[in-house]
Amino acid sequence: MRDDSQLQAGTAQPDPEDGQEAVIRVRDLKVAFGDKVIMDGLDLDVRRGEILGFVGGSGTGKSVLTRTILGLVRKQRGTIEVFGEDVDKLDSSHRSRLERRFGVMFQHGALFSALSVKQNIQVPMREYLQLSPRLMDELAMLKLEMVGLNPDAADKSPSELSGGMIKRAALARALALDPEIVFLDEPTSGLDPVGAAEFDALIMTLKQTLGLTVFMVTHDLDSLFVACDRIAALADKHVIAVGPLATMLASDHPWLKAYFGGERALARLPKQDMRT
């Protein structure tokens, strides 16, 4: 439930490549833990209304980038702009208003085990909004319906949920404040192929109906091929390629050739898209 008059902290900037609006702009980013450099010189734009798939090898820093954009990991260098605002220059009040425009689904759901599903969904509402218990209950039930969970899931604890239900409950919590940008960290990890396909379809539907921008960290080839408008690939501590699937397939970078040119990847491609 946003008050847009209070939340318009800035105006997103156009992507210099084609003039499309970039709601997130990362430039010359360096992140390190001690002597271990995770990213160095990373540039990335996330466009309004797209599903951007962020892919890379295990341990290369995919989740670290998400947490850095969210301010959960300290960067050593570079700038991060969201909706045209340099996040380092925002005071605590403006930062709080900006955070209300985000929704975050962490890897494995990260639901609070001591809270019911309904109470988990209400956590962001309690933190940022002043609503009556009755209204919060109504909104939580709406979010459950939005992600395809039955009403009887509301009073269940996370331990009573299947893996797919946990993912949907975590997504419902991410949508609690009607965000404009949703960050998804390995959203289909651990799901069977049917469940993963259903989750991808849900994300695409929500993006279309709610006008969401989705930043999705994933290693799931099906998600990359089916759900994503563009893909950004992380290797060698920076983004080595960004664009539609065709860009990934055309790249000569060894990691991209191995990832998108292997048998598992080619089996997912229509014959006319396969390389010779």
C-alpha angles and dihedrals in degrees: 000000000000129000096214092193089064099037104053094102095158149341122263117241128235119259103253091221099062109354095254115145115265114204092182123038121181118185132184092341120184122185124175138167105213108306093343110098112205101177130011125179095356117172124185140158124199112200126219114264098011134117104228115194113209112202136176143135122292112284095013094118107264095140091038090062091053092050091046092053088049091051095246094115123048118236125214097208143359140054133274118196123187119186087351095304124118100231092210090063097052121105119226094267095052090042090055092051090049092052090056088065090060131080119193130197109187125208113282090014097272093220117172104255094209093056131073120243090259092050091049091055090049095054094091090044091055092047099048109018137055104221134150117255089246093055092046089052091051092048093047091053089049091053091049090054090046092059095043101256122140118246091246089068090070096082097038121106119236090253089064094056130091119236092262092049091051090055092050093046090051089050090050089055090049088055094047096107097039092251127199095213123041121195114205120189111200092326096179097041111129095014123121116246094264093048092046092051091049091050092050090051090050092052092050091049093049091047090054099043098039099033092237128175108218126201104191123187106201146147092196109119092199091055091049093049099041110027108030125090091194136006129216118198124208121206137132088028095296143060106285098182139006130183142075123326091273090063091055092048093050096050120110094203107126095230094049092046090052095044101043098025099052124107094260092054096043091050088064095052126092109248093249090059096051118109121232 
